[in-house]
């Protein structure tokens, strides 16, 4: 399948990759027809989805079955009045019906809006009205159902509510009955153009209301690099990305690039993450490839890995937040596998990564994806030199944007123009580049601490802190200081065994530890121990909230 879209599928070096990687873009590309249905035609029995849950249920779906069920869903959605350009929100957790629904929406040219089940009534009202959502499909659980029903009176654009069960409350259509009674699906004459919007995400920003990130129908092709050249997948791969379908990471790792590569997507539907359960899934299902954020790997390496047969696991990738080198080294010692880091945003696909043909440098994001013209610029707009901090930018003309880069912030041209101007998309993330071309994450532009003339990135201090056994999780921020401008503050969650230690002694010990691990001027002059850190709905630390509390 991948040969339909790229001419060369293996590369000897990164220079070869940069020079020769190119994606062929079909006219009116539609992932549902051109990938899913194409597999169903050429290899109908090929396994697409391996699904299991924490109650022991297990179902395998072939591409032929995904086509059949998505055709039924598309035909039924048409009877509900859903068509090209209509907004449909999917609050479906890790239920297998998500894959039927999103593929069906693609077939109709409708716009899928994946969303987390953690949304409150207020969150749902905001999303319904901001995007003009016409239909919601949800997991039929009491709290989800109740929040949707509570939001409906203040959501005038909502016309249909659908439940996939187990609860189908009054006012909701039954998803499975709808599919069972669906008419024969007739493909629309023109479902979409390449420029139409197919996918919309509400980003969980660390300040302000979520932005609406709109992607076009070519977006899935941007994930060829994600799956084939970062996850390193092949047609016989069984890949697990640990992510709920409500987050952008799900289509990064549980759908587009994986199915273009012909790999099988593994889904473990669970309510509570338990490291031992996840390790057992890897062992019992013989998973070959794993992608997860550093937090997950931090939990995994605390388990006794010798109790599990992880011999099937060949390749591991890591993204979602910057990787602390200590996690890299611990996982490598325990498994022999090097974690291959990647960086991107909801607005992009994989932007910078460590690929199979280059050696990872622990803590480095890697080297730019050849799809994007990535660079670093200083605050004055000049190009940052090697070793110098700068904002990560993508040079791109809106009229000829690279595959995978978002179209716009929906209904917000001013915000779009704020980040995408003069042929440059501003990521808002700061990094530096070494002499080998590897990029190293520093922090968000508004998180960088300026102290006594130094620019200190919170991540580098957090990385040093995380190597101390007392630190489970931490956030580093700047606190105003009359002499230094700002001083470094560390807000720390302690491991249970250290909570009984004398605070002043432990603070001094942690400060001295940071001085030894990184440059001494970066050590936190202020240390606060807390039970929890303020976070967004997607789990990102809200450093802005810590700064706000400190300014009171």
N, C-alpha and C positions, 0 to 999 in steps of 0.2 A: 504493500500500500504506500509506504513512504516513497517508493520510487516514482510514484505519480507526481510528487511535489518537489523532490530534490534529485539532482542528477548524480551527486556523489554522496555516498552514505558512510564512508570511513575516511579518516584523516590521519596523517602521519605526524603532524605537528600543528601548533596553533597558527603558524604562518600559513600553512596549507589550508587550514580552516577559514581564516580571514580572507584569503585570496579566492577560494573556490566555493565557499558555501553560498548558495542562492536558492530561494524558494520560487517555484513556478506558481503563479496565482491564477487559477481558473476564473472565467467570467461567472458572476453570480454564484460564487462558492457558497455551499451550504454543508456544514459538517454532517448534518443528519443524513443527507442524501449521498454526498460524495465520499464519506468515510464509513458511517455505520451501515447504510444500506448497501454500499459497495462490498463491504466485508460479507454481509449476509448473502450477496449474490455469488461471490467467488469462493468463499469458505464458510458456508452456513453453520457448520458444526464447530467452528472455532470459538473457544470460550472467551467471552468478553468480560464477565463479572463473576467473581467468586464472593458470595455474600454469606456472612454468618452473624449471629448476635450473641449476647451474653446469656441467653436462655437456651442455647444449644441448637437453635434452628440453623439450617444451612441450605442454600439454594445456589446452583450454578446457572448462569444465563449465557447462552450462545448469542452470537451476533444475529442469527436468524430470529431468536426469541426477542431480542431487544428491538429489532425492526417490527416484529409482529405487535408487540405491546405498545410501542411508540406510535405505530399507525392507528391502533385502536384509540389511544389517548388523543391523538390529533383529530381524528374523526369526531370523537365525543366533544372535544373542546370547541369544534366548529358549531356543534348544536347548541353550545352554551354562549355562542356569539363571539368567540375569540378568533381573531384573525391577524393579519399583518399589522405590525406596529402596536398591538395592544400590550399593555403592561400586566404581567402576572407575577405575583410574589410567591416564592417557594420556601415555606418554613417546614422542612421535611427531615431534619436531623440527618441520620445516616440510613434512612429507610431506602430499600432498593427501588421504590416507586419514583424516587427523585430522578433516576436515569431515564425512566419511561417518560416522565413529564418534561424534562428539559429538552430531550431529543424531539418530542412532539411539538414543543413550542418553536423550536428551530424549523421544523418542517412547515409550520404555518407562517413563518416570518414574524412571529410575535416576539416580545421582549421578556426574557427571563430575569427575575430579580431574586437571586438566592438570598436568604436571610436567616439569621440565627433564631433558635427557639427561646433565647434569653430575652427577647424583646418584650418590653412592658406595653401596657395600653398606650401610654404617651408615645413610645417609640413607633408603634404601629400606626397611630394617627398621623404622626409626622411623615412617615414614609408613604402612606396612602395618598396624602394630599400633595406632598412634594413631587411625586412622580405621576400622579393621576392613575393609581393602580386600579385595574378593572376586576381582577379576580385574585383570590388567595387560595393556594393549595397548601394544606398543612398536615402534620402528624396529628392524629386525633387524640391528643392527651388533654386532660382537664385544664391545666393551667394555660396551655396554648389556645385552646378553644375559648376559654373565658376571656382572655385578653383580646382576642380577635372580635368576639361579640361585643365586648365593652367599647371597642374602638369604632365599630361599624356606624353608630348613629352620628359620629363626627367625621365620617369618611364618605362623602357623597358620590365619589366616582366608583365605589365598590358595587359591582353588579352580581357577582357570584362568589360563594364560599364553598370550598371542597375539602373534605376530610378523607385521608387515606386509612383512617381507623387507628385504634380500635373503637373510639367513640365517634359517632356521627350525630352531632347535636341538631336540634331543630334549626332550620335555616341553612344547613349544610347539605351539599350533594355528596353522595357516596361514590368515591373514586372507583372502587372495584366494580360496583354495579354499573357505573357509567361505562367502563371499558367492556364489561360483559355484553351490554346492550348497544354498543356503538355500531353505527352503520359502516359500510365499506368506505375506507378512506380514499378520497380522490385528491391527488396531489394538485395544489394550486398551480395555475399556469406560470405565474412568477411569484415565488414566495418571497424573494428578496433580491436586492443588489448587494454588491460588496460593501457599499457605503452605508447601508441601513444599520441601525442599531439592533444587536442581537442579545446583548447582555448588559445589565446595569447593576452596579454595586454601590451600596452606601458605605463609604469608608468610615472606619471608627477612628476619627482624628483625635489627637491628644488634647485638642481645645476646640470649642465651637461645635456647631451642628455638623453632622456627617455630610460629606460631599457626595454627589451622585456621579459616579464614574461610568461613562458610556463607552462601550466597545462595539466595533463593527463586526460583520460576519467573517472577516478575514482573521480575526483575533485567534481562533484555534490554530491556524497555521504558524502563528508566532511561537506556539508551544512545541514545535518540532524540536527546537534546540533544547527546551526544558526536558523532554522525555528521552530523546535519542542520544543527546550529547552531554547531558548533565546527569540525569538518572541512569544513563547508559543502558537503556532497555533494548531488548530484542523480542522477536515474536514468541519466544518461549519463556519470557520473564513473567513472574508473578509479583506485582508491585503494590506495596502498601505505603500510602501517604496518610499520616495520622492527622486528620482534619475533618471537622463537621462540614456538611455540604453548604452551610450558611456563609462560609468564608471563601474568599477568593482562592485560597490555597487548594480548595477542593478541585476546581477546574484546572489548576496547575498540575495536580498529582493524581486525580481520580477520574479523568475524562479525556480531554482533548489530545494532548501529545501522546498519551499512553495508547489510545486506540489507533491513532495514526501509525504508531510503531508496531501495532499488532500485539501488544502485551495484554495480559489479563490484569484487570484491576481487582485488588483484594479489598473488601470492606468488612470491618468489624464494627457492628452496630452495638454500642454500649452507652450507658448513661454516665458511668463514673470511670475515669481512667485509673487502672491498676497496673503498675509495671509488670507484676508477675503474670497477669492475664495476657498482656501484650506479648511478652516473651513466649508464652505458651502458644499463642497464635502463630508466631514466627516459626516455632518448632513444629507444631502439628500440621500446618498447612504448607510447610516447606517454602516459605516466602524467600524470594531471591534478592529483592531490592526494597529498601526502606528509606523514607524521607520523613523528617520530623523536625520540630524546632528544638533548639538547645535545651529548653526546659525538660522536654521528654527524655532526651539522652542523659540529662543529669539524674533523672529518676532511675533510668535503666541501669546506669553504672553503679548505683547503690545496691542493686540486687546481687545475689550470688549467681553470676552467669554460668558458673560451672555446673549448675543444676539443670541447664537447658542445652539441648542439641541445636545449636545455631549454625550448623555446617552448611545449610542451604543458602545462608545469607552471604551474598557476594559483594554487594555494593550499597553504600549508605550516603545519603545526601542530607544537608542540614540548611535550614533557612527559617525566616520568620523574625529573627532577631540576630544580633551579632554573636558569633561563636567565641566563647572563652577558650583560649588555648589549653587550659587545664582539662576541659571536657574532652577535647580532641585527643590529648595524650592518654587519658584514662581509658577511653573507649578503644584506642589502638592497642594498648597493652592487654586489655581484656579479651579482645576479639581478633586482633590482627588487621582490622579494617580501618582505613583512613577515611575520616569524614570529609566529604567534598562539599565545601560551602557554596552558597549561591545568594544573590541579592536581587531584589526586584521590588516592585510596588503594585498596589491594586491598579495603578494607571499604566503599568507596563507588563510585559512578560519577564522572563529571566533576563537581567540586564548585565550582571557581572557574575562569573562563576568559575569554579575549578573543574576542568574537564579531564577525561580519562588520560589524555596524553600529556598532561602537565602535573608536576608534583605539587601537592598542596602545601602551603605554608600555614601552619596553625594560627588561626586568628585573621587570616587574610580572606577577603571575599573572592579573590581570584582575578581573572582577566576578562575584559569586556566581551560580550556576545557580539559577533560580527554583524548581526542585524542592526545594531545601534552604533551610532557615532558618539561614543562616550568620551567625556573630557572632564577636567577639573578647572574651575575658575575661582579666582580670588574675589573678595567682596567688591573690589573696584572693577571687576569684569575682565581683568587680564588673566591669561592662562597661567595656572599654577605649575610650578616646576616640580620635578621629582623631589620627594621629601617634604613638600610644602602642602599644607592643608588647603582644600578648596571645596566648593560645592560640586557635587556630582551633577553634571548636566548631559543632556542628549541633544546634539545638533540635528534639528529636523524641521523641514518645511511642512506646515500644516497641509499644504496641497499635495505633498508627496511623502506622507509620513511613513515610517517603517512599520512593518508588520508587528502587531502586538501593542503598539503605542495607542493609548486611548484617543477617542474622537474629541471629547469635550467633557466638561462638567455640565451635566444636563440642566437646562434652564438657568444657567449662571455664566453668561459670556464674560462678565467682568472677572470672575474668579479664574476662568479659563485663560483669559488674557494676562492675568497676573503671573501665572506660572509658565505660560507658553507664549513667548514674545521674541521678536527679532530672530526667528529661526532657531530658538533654543527652548527646550523644555527643562525647567528648573525642578529638580527632584526635592530640594530642601534638605538633602542629606549631605553631610560633610565627610570627606575621606582624604587620604593622602596616597600617593603612588610611589612605589619603590623603583629602584633602577632596573628591575626585571619586568616592570609593567604590572605588577600585582597591586591591587587596591586594598586599602586598610580602612575600615570604618572608624569614624570618630564620633559622630552623633548628628542629631538634627541641628540645623543652623541656629535655631533659637535655644538649643540646649548647651551649646559650646560655652565654656566658662572662661572669662578673661580675667586673669589674676596676675597682678604685678608685671604686666606686659606679656605674659604667657597665654597662649590659647590652649585650653585643656579640654579634651573630649571626655564626656562622662563614661563612655564605654571603656576606655583604657584604664580608668581608675576602677570601674566595676570589675573588669577582668582581673585586676590585681587583688581586689577584695575577695573575689570568688575562690581564690586559691587558699584562703584561710578556712580551716575546718569549722569555725564558728558561724560562717556566713551561709545562709540558705538562699537568700535573695536580697538584692540591694538596688538602690537608686542613688545616683550621684547628681547633685545639683549645685548651682552657685548661689551663695548668700551675699547680699551687699555688704561691703566693708569699706570704711572711710579711707583706710590706708592703701589697701591692695585693689580696690575696685570691687572685687568679688573674692570670696574664699570658697574652697571646696567643702561641701557637706556630703556625708554618706548617711543615708537612711537605710537601716539594716534590719532584716528579719533573722533572728538567731536560730541555730539548730537547738533542739530541746536540751541537749546535754550541757549547753553553755549558758542557759538562762539563769542558772543559779550562781554564776560567777560574779565577782565584784565588778560592777560596771566600769568604774574608773580604771581599774587594772586592765580589764579587757579592752577598753577603748585605746589605752596606750599600746597594748600588744598589737592590736589591729593596725594602728597608725605606723608603728615601727615595721610591721610586716609589709605594708604598702611601700614604704620607703626603700625596702630591700628588693621588692619585685619590680618596681618601675621607678622612673625618675623621682627623686625625693621631693621636688617642689610640687608634685601632684597629690601628695598625701592629703587625706581629709582632715582639716583642722577642726571640723565639727562632726561629731558622730552621734546619731540618735538611733536607739533601738525601738522598733515598733512591732506590733502583731501582724499588721498587714499593710500593703502599699496601695495607694489609690490607682485604679486601673480603668481602662476603657472596657466596653462590653466585649471586645475581642481579646482582652487580656494584656494590652499594652500599658506599660507604666505611664501614668500621667504626671510627669515631672513638673508640668505647669501647675498642677494642684499643690505639689509640695512647695514650689516657689511662692505660690499665692499664700499658703499658710504661714510661711516664714516671713512674709512681708507685712503681716498684720501687727 
